[in-house]
Amino acid sequence: MNKEHVKLTATEKSELFAEGVITIVLLLLLNLSIVILINLTILQNKNLVNGIYFLKKTITFAGGRHLWSWQNTFLVMMGVGDLIVLYWRLIRRYHQMQLRHVISELHYIAQGHFDHTISFKVKTDLQKVIDSINSLVDSTVNAINEERAIEQSKDELISNVSHDIRTPLTSIIGYLGLLKSGVDDPEEQQRYLNIAYSKAEQMKSLAHDLLEYTTLKSTNTSLNLTSLHIFSMLEQVAAGFEFEADEKGVVFNIETRPKDLTIQADPEKLVRVYNNLITNALKYGTGATQINLIANLVNNNEVELRVENNGERIPKDSLKKIFERFYRMEGSRNTQTGGTGLGLAITKSIVDLHRGKIRCESDDKWTRFIICLPLDPKNTKSLV
């Protein structure tokens, strides 16, 4: 934004003009007084008159020109001095008016207009004050927006948790109520018990994920870093999903470059990342026949981990929200298909804790979750 200089009001311009007029009048009176005093002094001292006359005759310039009379010389010097004093007075008053404008802007901001910045510029050190004020305003606005976002996030969290707890709890109470009222058919009794148990498991899963998510978000959460052989870890993770993958006709492919790639990481938390991503691939990768677990050494201090499947692509709108807590791609809060909605949010929190970054890409051929991690989080700045 291009900043303009302070625009003076009509009253301020009149004030500046009056200041100039008064200064000129005072200077003229002062000059007249000085001239009269010097004149009287010279007339009373004949030697001084002779000295001035001798000096004038002695000093000559090209063309035989002599010095001006002392009166003319003194008047020119006083004129130059007067201009300097007039300029200084006007500039001083103008700077006072600038300061007045800054104070007025501060009062306006203090009244609650925290998104307002001082839009004009000055050529004095006052500009540093203006820049500091604008920086403070920007910081205040960011803090206010962040606080609002946190409040909104808390409200959404409470709303989502309440919804996800209330739905299975209502079913549990309903079916237990039917059992309490008396159901003679043993098969019906067993069916009601199975449904109530299933809903209770959903509540347990939600409580566990919610606790893990809030724990990971806590500033006190620390990593238990150890040397982790990536290929061996990926083999163990894939083995844990072998039965479910066989049922869906999905084959795991594991590849690490180099084969003995080792990083400093928290094994338990990184395994949770892979479990969440593979579960997500099996649940949403409709039609997938392959899940690739790939790890590449990008440079001497960073590794890229990828979990990719060749199933149905993720919609573009969902890619923007996929790591938000409680977001479910099926567009409802149906836990039968969508789980708790915290899996990918937990995944991102773990990656952040390792000072890494994660993103998702999806097209008609592959859906890829790409994680970039430092080889040693303790000695590396955040990659985010």
Secondary structure, DSSP 8 states (H G I E B T S, - for coil): ---EE----HHHHHHHHHHHHHHHHHHHHHHHHHHHHHHHHHHT-HHHHHHHHHHHHH-EEGGGEE---HHHHHHHHHHHHHHHHHHHHHHHHHHHHHHHHHHHHHHHHHTT-TT----EE-SSTHHHHHHHHHHHHHHHHHHHHHHHHHHHHHHHHHHHHHHHHHHHHHHHHHHHHHHHH----HHHHHHHHHHHHHHHHHHHHHHHHHHHHHHHHSTT-----EEEEHHHHHHHHHHHTHHHHHHHT-EEEEEEESTT-EEEE-HHHHHHHHHHHHHHHHHH-TT--EEEEEEEEEETTEEEEEEEE-SS---HHHHHHTTSTT--TTSS--HHHHTTS-HHHHHHHHHHHTT-EEEEEE-SS-EEEEEEEES-GGGS----
